[in-house]
Amino acid sequence: MKRKLFSFIVMAFLLLFIGYGCSDDSLSDREIQRMIDESLNGQWQIVNVKINSSDWQWFENDIEEYHFVDVNLPELTKPIFDDGATLAYYKFNNNTKTALPYVKTIYDDQGIPFMETYSCDFQLGTPSTVRFYLEASDVVIYDRLPSAEFQIVLIY
């Protein structure tokens, strides 16, 4: 009797071990999205920002030089800043965007290449702000600055 019981326990353990080893632990895209939605409680906010050519300002000191624009962002609260996420995108058009920083190579009038970088940082305050930067690798002061559109996504 003990031998049959021992054999039964060993067989049950082997079946359990083999069955678990063959199981599929992967999650479907739908399950992953549901988990994200539940953990975020579906809370996010999108802020679109349009910067006109005339909005850019020039900053210069002994160490660095760049163009910038400060934009009020009252939607950025302390809970979002501390425990959420802030994402920023450069928008090419209504159907295409890329995450910041966005770096591209441009050729000047003489065919000399330089790199142009769009980036940003966020500052918590009253009101909170986002500062967008436009920097050129040749530290050029643009004659005519480009207009630009950005999208900020706040997740909390």
FENPESUL-V69444 format. One record per residue. N is the residue number from 1. RES is the residue in three letters. SS is DSSP state (a for helix, b for strand, c for the rest). PHI is phi in radians with two decimals (999 if undefined). NEAR is the number of other C-alpha atoms within 10 Angstrom. Layout:
# FENPESUL-V69444
n->(N,N)
res->(RES,RES)
ss->(SS,SS)
phi->(PHI,PHI)
near->(NEAR,NEAR)
This chain:
# FENPESUL-V69444
n->(1,2,3,4,5,6,7,8,9,10,11,12,13,14,15,16,17,18,19,20,21,22,23,24,25,26,27,28,29,30,31,32,33,34,35,36,37,38,39,40,41,42,43,44,45,46,47,48,49,50,51,52,53,54,55,56,57,58,59,60,61,62,63,64,65,66,67,68,69,70,71,72,73,74,75,76,77,78,79,80,81,82,83,84,85,86,87,88,89,90,91,92,93,94,95,96,97,98,99,100,101,102,103,104,105,106,107,108,109,110,111,112,113,114,115,116,117,118,119,120,121,122,123,124,125,126,127,128,129,130,131,132,133,134,135,136,137,138,139,140,141,142,143,144,145,146,147,148,149,150,151,152,153,154,155,156)
res->(MET,LYS,ARG,LYS,LEU,PHE,SER,PHE,ILE,VAL,MET,ALA,PHE,LEU,LEU,LEU,PHE,ILE,GLY,TYR,GLY,CYS,SER,ASP,ASP,SER,LEU,SER,ASP,ARG,GLU,ILE,GLN,ARG,MET,ILE,ASP,GLU,SER,LEU,ASN,GLY,GLN,TRP,GLN,ILE,VAL,ASN,VAL,LYS,ILE,ASN,SER,SER,ASP,TRP,GLN,TRP,PHE,GLU,ASN,ASP,ILE,GLU,GLU,TYR,HIS,PHE,VAL,ASP,VAL,ASN,LEU,PRO,GLU,LEU,THR,LYS,PRO,ILE,PHE,ASP,ASP,GLY,ALA,THR,LEU,ALA,TYR,TYR,LYS,PHE,ASN,ASN,ASN,THR,LYS,THR,ALA,LEU,PRO,TYR,VAL,LYS,THR,ILE,TYR,ASP,ASP,GLN,GLY,ILE,PRO,PHE,MET,GLU,THR,TYR,SER,CYS,ASP,PHE,GLN,LEU,GLY,THR,PRO,SER,THR,VAL,ARG,PHE,TYR,LEU,GLU,ALA,SER,ASP,VAL,VAL,ILE,TYR,ASP,ARG,LEU,PRO,SER,ALA,GLU,PHE,GLN,ILE,VAL,LEU,ILE,TYR)
ss->(c,a,a,a,a,a,a,a,a,a,a,a,a,a,a,a,a,a,a,a,a,c,c,c,c,c,c,c,a,a,a,a,a,a,a,a,a,a,a,a,c,c,c,b,b,b,b,b,b,b,b,c,a,a,a,c,b,b,b,b,c,c,c,c,b,b,b,b,b,b,b,b,c,c,c,c,c,a,a,a,a,a,a,c,b,b,b,b,b,b,b,c,c,c,c,c,b,b,b,c,c,b,b,b,b,b,b,c,c,c,c,c,b,b,b,b,b,b,b,b,b,b,b,c,c,c,c,c,b,b,b,b,b,b,b,b,c,c,c,c,c,c,c,c,c,c,c,b,b,b,b,b,b,b,b,c)
phi->(999,-1.12,-1.14,-1.14,-1.12,-1.10,-1.09,-1.09,-1.11,-1.10,-1.12,-1.10,-1.10,-1.09,-1.10,-1.13,-1.12,-1.16,-1.09,-1.21,-1.14,-1.63,-1.30,-1.67,-1.57,-1.30,-1.82,-1.33,-1.00,-1.11,-1.15,-1.11,-1.09,-1.09,-1.13,-1.12,-1.04,-1.19,-1.24,-1.59,0.96,1.13,-1.78,-2.69,-2.45,-1.97,-2.14,-1.62,-2.25,-1.98,-1.96,-1.43,-0.93,-1.34,-1.36,-1.14,-2.07,-1.88,-2.07,-2.63,-2.51,-1.23,-1.90,-2.57,-2.52,-2.91,-1.67,-2.64,-2.45,-1.68,-2.19,-1.11,-2.39,-1.12,-1.18,-1.45,-1.77,-1.03,-1.05,-1.19,-1.08,-1.37,-2.09,-1.82,-2.44,-2.13,-2.10,-2.31,-2.26,-1.62,-1.76,-1.33,-2.85,-1.25,-2.02,-2.44,-2.63,-2.45,-1.23,-1.43,-1.34,-2.00,-2.05,-2.44,-1.70,-2.24,-1.88,-1.38,-1.07,-1.65,1.43,-1.56,-1.38,-2.54,-1.84,-2.04,-2.23,-1.80,-2.62,-2.75,-2.46,-1.97,-2.26,-1.33,-3.09,-2.21,-1.47,-1.20,-2.40,-2.18,-1.91,-1.66,-2.04,-2.24,-2.14,-1.98,-1.13,-1.65,0.87,-1.47,-1.65,-1.13,-1.25,-2.30,-1.37,-1.36,-1.32,-2.62,-2.11,-2.25,-2.31,-1.93,-2.04,-1.81,-2.07,-2.59)
near->(6,7,8,9,10,11,12,12,12,12,12,12,12,12,12,11,11,11,10,11,10,8,8,7,8,8,9,9,9,9,11,12,12,14,12,12,12,11,11,13,11,12,11,14,13,13,12,12,15,13,16,13,12,11,15,20,14,13,11,9,7,5,5,9,16,18,21,19,17,17,17,14,20,13,14,24,17,12,10,16,17,10,9,15,14,16,15,24,21,20,19,12,10,7,6,9,16,13,15,19,14,14,14,11,12,13,10,9,7,6,8,8,13,15,14,17,15,21,18,17,14,18,14,16,13,11,13,17,18,19,15,21,20,22,20,21,12,10,14,13,14,10,6,9,15,14,12,16,17,21,19,18,15,20,18,19)
